[in-house]
């Protein structure tokens, strides 16, 4: 009996396609995301982004002012973010930057550096099948943001 590696033979194209999708959606350290790659989205609330927003006092101040202007709380502002594809075993449906939030017609786009880490907390340097199987933590840092009067993609 011959045992073939996972990436051998007919699986090469499928695994390559999965890795390209993962690259576009997950943004591991060596693969920072391009804000134009929206991928498969999923909704969440602005309050779900509180840890990322809290990393910048200026962003936090701008968000607080924008919420006051529209008389809403962070729980009432809908955002969209990229979902991890199902091949990421422990991230089923988790969202990742960039995020797009609608403040009653004023749009906030928040991007970030995204890293994935294993159970030991050590970040993966590359997206590999092992990373997709074993990563258990998403780490988003260094938020970058911009405001627009137009929805993402229509700017």
N, C-alpha and C positions, 0 to 999 in steps of 0.2 A: 504494500500500500504506500502510495506517495502522498505526503502532506504538502499542500501548496500554501505559500504565504497569502495572507488576506488580499494583498494588492496584486497578486498574480492573475494571469489569464483574463477571463471575461469580467472580472470584478474591477479591473483597472479603471475603465471609464466611469463606472458608477461611483467608486470611491473618489476619483478625481472630481467628479461633479459635486459630490457631497462636500469635499474639502473646499471647492470654490464657493459653494453656497455658504458654508460655515465661515469662510474668510470674509465674505461680503457682509454677513449678518452679525458675527460675533466680535470682530475687531480685536484679536489678541495683540500683545504688545508690538510685535514686529509688523503688524498689519493694521495700522490705525485706520479707522473708518473714514470714508469720504462722506460728507453730509448729504451728497446727492444720491447715495445708494439707500433707498428707503426699504427695499426688500419686503418681506411679509410683515405687515404691521399688526399691532394689537393695542387695544386701548387700556389706559390706566388713568389714575387721577394725578393731579399735580402733587398732592400730598404724598404719593408713592415716591416722588422724586426728592423729597425733603433732605435725605442724607447728601445727595449730590449738590443740591442748591445751597446747603449749609456750608459747603466748602469755599464759597465766595461770599464775603459780606456784601459786596456790591451787587451781585446777582440776587441775594436775599432781599436787599433793600428795594431793588427794582421790582421784584415779584410782589413784595408786600404792598408797594405803591400801586401796582397794576391791579391787584386784588381789591384794594380799597376803592380804586376808580370805578370798577365794575360792580362793587358791593357784593362780592362772592368770597367764599372760603376756598382753600386749596382742594377741599373735597369736592367742590362743584365745578372745577375746571378740568375738562377732559383733554388728555394728552394721548399721543400715539408714539409707540416705540417699536423697534425691530424685535421680532421674536427669534429666539434660537430655534433652529430646525430640530425636528424630532430626533435626529441622530445624536444630539447632545443628551445623554442618558439622564443626567441629574438636573437639567434646566427646563424640563417640559413646559413650554410656553412662556418662559421668563423673557422679559423685555430688556433691551440694551440700547444705549445711545446710538444715533441721535434721536432725540425726542422732539415732538412738535406739539405745542400746547395752544389751544384756542381761548383767548381772553376776549370773548365777544367781538370777534372780528380783528383783533390785534393778535398776531401770531408770535410766539416765542419758540425759537429753535435752540435746543441745548445739545451740544456735542460734548464728548469727553474722551479721555484716554481709557480704553477698556482692556482689562487683563483678566485672564481666567487662572484659577489656582486649584491645586489638588487638595486632598484632605489635610495634608501637612502644611498648607498655606503657601507652598512654593509655587510661584507663577510658572505657567508653561510658556516657553519661548516661541513655540510654533504650534499651529493647529495640526494635530496628528490624530489618527484613530484612537490612540491611547488617551490623548487629552479629551477627546469627545466622550470617551467611556468613563474617565475618572475625574474630570474637573467637577468641583462641587461649589465653587465660589466665583462670583463675578465681582470684580473690583473696578469701580469707575472713579477716575480722578481728573483734576484739572479741567473743570467745566469751561467751555467756551460757548457764548450765546449771542444771539442777535434777535432783534425785534423787527417785524415786518407787518405791513398792512395787508399783505397778500398771503394766501395759503402757500405752504411749501410746494415748490415746483412751478408756481405761477408767478414767480418774482422776476 
